[in-house]
Each structure stands twice: as structure tokens, then as C-alpha cells.
Amino acid sequence: MLPTFETSGEIAIESIVSHRLAPHNLTRGELVSLKSPVKPNRIICKRIIGLPGDVVCVDPTGSKAPSVEHVIVPKGHIWIAGDNAACSTDSRDYGPVSMGLIRGRIIARVCCLYLSLKSV
């Protein structure tokens, strides 16, 4: 999720409860955590690009599909993308994702400071 999240030194805080209480209250642009559609034992973090019924461009960058190709997101699904399009595996690769795979919403990120103390 570069550039939004660094590869190390940051922690994402997710709200599982808010998603369980209002699963259809998702918005475009929101970050979510979900089970990977291709590796179910892995949790991924992606941005919601399209909601059910939306018409989305499959790949605006044109690197994985023609930039003129569009799809309608089916009912019960979302279209997701990573912030680092060049290195992301997302809906451009596996298509619309079932909303049942969503774990929670990312509500905050915490930047951790690592202090190195030398003994004197």
C-alpha cells in the first residue's frame, strides 16, 4: 500500500466492529482489510474503487488491461486497488471481490518510533 503505508514501522488500526454492524455502509476511497481472494490465509489492505452497480475502468494505467475496458461491479462485490498500482495485485488481476471477504475498515495508522539506546 505504498505510498499510504510504509513497508515497515507503521501499524494499521482496523475496526472490525463498525464493518460488522454496517457492512453495506462502505464508501469509495475507503481503506479496508480483507482476506485475499487468491490466498485466503493472507490478509490484505486495499482501497475501495467501486461499489455494487458502479461502472469502473478495469485498469486506468493500461498496464494490465486496455484503459478503455470497463466493468459493472456486481451486487455483493467491490472493486479494490492498491495505492502503488505498479506493484499491486488487486481487482485488475482477479476482478470484483466479494464483500464477504472484508474483515474491517482501516481507521488509523500509527507511525512507530524505534529508539536505539546505546549503553554508556
C-alpha positions as CSV (number, residue, x, y, z in Angstrom):
1,M,0.0,0.0,0.0
2,L,2.9,2.4,-0.7
3,P,2.8,5.4,-0.6
4,T,-0.1,5.3,2.0
5,F,1.7,2.8,4.3
6,E,5.4,2.3,4.7
7,T,6.8,-1.2,4.3
8,S,7.8,-1.2,8.0
9,G,7.5,0.9,11.1
10,E,3.8,1.6,10.8
11,I,0.7,-0.1,12.3
12,A,-2.7,-0.1,10.7
13,I,-5.7,0.0,13.1
14,E,-8.8,-1.7,11.8
15,S,-12.3,-1.5,13.0
16,I,-14.0,-4.9,12.7
17,V,-17.0,-3.9,14.7
18,S,-18.0,-1.0,12.5
19,H,-18.0,-3.2,9.5
20,R,-20.0,-6.0,11.2
21,L,-22.6,-3.5,12.4
22,A,-23.0,-1.7,9.0
23,P,-21.5,-3.9,6.3
24,H,-23.1,-2.0,3.4
25,N,-22.0,1.4,4.7
26,L,-18.8,1.3,2.6
27,T,-17.6,4.3,0.6
28,R,-15.3,4.8,-2.4
29,G,-11.8,5.7,-1.4
30,E,-12.0,3.9,2.0
31,L,-9.3,1.5,3.1
32,V,-10.4,-2.0,4.1
33,S,-8.7,-5.1,5.3
34,L,-9.9,-8.4,3.7
35,K,-9.0,-12.0,3.0
36,S,-7.0,-12.3,-0.2
37,P,-9.2,-13.8,-2.9
38,V,-6.3,-15.8,-4.2
39,K,-4.5,-16.7,-0.9
40,P,-7.3,-17.0,1.7
41,N,-4.9,-17.4,4.6
42,R,-3.4,-13.9,3.9
43,I,-4.9,-10.6,5.0
44,I,-4.5,-7.7,2.6
45,C,-5.2,-3.9,2.7
46,K,-6.7,-2.2,-0.3
47,R,-8.7,0.9,-1.3
48,I,-12.3,0.6,-2.5
49,I,-12.6,2.0,-6.0
50,G,-16.1,0.7,-6.9
51,L,-19.2,-0.3,-5.1
52,P,-22.0,-2.6,-6.4
53,G,-23.6,-1.2,-9.5
54,D,-20.7,1.1,-10.3
55,V,-19.0,1.1,-13.7
56,V,-15.3,1.1,-13.2
57,C,-12.3,1.2,-15.6
58,V,-10.5,-2.2,-15.2
59,D,-7.1,-0.6,-15.4
60,P,-6.7,3.2,-15.7
61,T,-2.9,2.8,-16.0
62,G,-3.3,0.5,-19.1
63,S,-0.5,-1.8,-17.8
64,K,-2.7,-4.9,-17.1
65,A,-5.7,-4.3,-19.4
66,P,-6.7,-1.7,-22.0
67,S,-7.6,1.6,-20.3
68,V,-10.9,1.6,-22.3
69,E,-12.1,-1.6,-20.8
70,H,-14.9,-1.1,-18.2
71,V,-17.0,-3.5,-16.0
72,I,-20.1,-3.2,-13.8
73,V,-19.4,-4.2,-10.2
74,P,-21.9,-7.0,-9.4
75,K,-24.2,-6.9,-6.4
76,G,-22.4,-8.1,-3.2
77,H,-19.0,-7.2,-4.6
78,I,-16.5,-4.3,-4.6
79,W,-13.6,-3.2,-6.9
80,I,-10.4,-2.7,-5.0
81,A,-6.9,-1.3,-5.8
82,G,-3.6,-0.9,-4.1
83,D,-2.2,2.6,-3.9
84,N,1.0,1.5,-5.6
85,A,-0.5,0.4,-8.9
86,A,2.8,-0.7,-10.5
87,C,3.3,-3.3,-7.8
88,S,-0.2,-4.1,-6.6
89,T,-2.2,-7.3,-7.1
90,D,-5.8,-6.2,-7.0
91,S,-9.1,-6.3,-8.9
92,R,-7.2,-5.6,-12.1
93,D,-5.9,-9.1,-11.7
94,Y,-8.8,-11.0,-10.0
95,G,-11.9,-8.9,-10.8
96,P,-14.6,-7.9,-8.4
97,V,-14.2,-9.1,-4.8
98,S,-17.0,-10.5,-2.7
99,M,-17.9,-8.2,0.2
100,G,-17.9,-11.3,2.4
101,L,-14.1,-11.3,2.3
102,I,-13.9,-7.9,4.1
103,R,-12.6,-8.1,7.6
104,G,-12.8,-4.4,8.6
105,R,-12.2,-0.8,7.9
106,I,-8.8,0.8,8.3
107,I,-9.5,3.7,10.7
108,A,-6.0,4.9,11.6
109,R,-2.3,4.4,11.0
110,V,0.3,4.7,13.8
111,C,3.8,5.7,13.0
112,C,6.2,3.9,15.3
113,L,9.4,5.4,16.5
114,Y,12.2,3.0,17.2
115,L,14.8,4.4,19.5
116,S,18.2,2.9,19.7
117,L,19.8,3.2,23.1
118,K,23.5,2.5,23.5
119,S,24.8,1.5,26.9
120,V,27.1,4.2,28.2
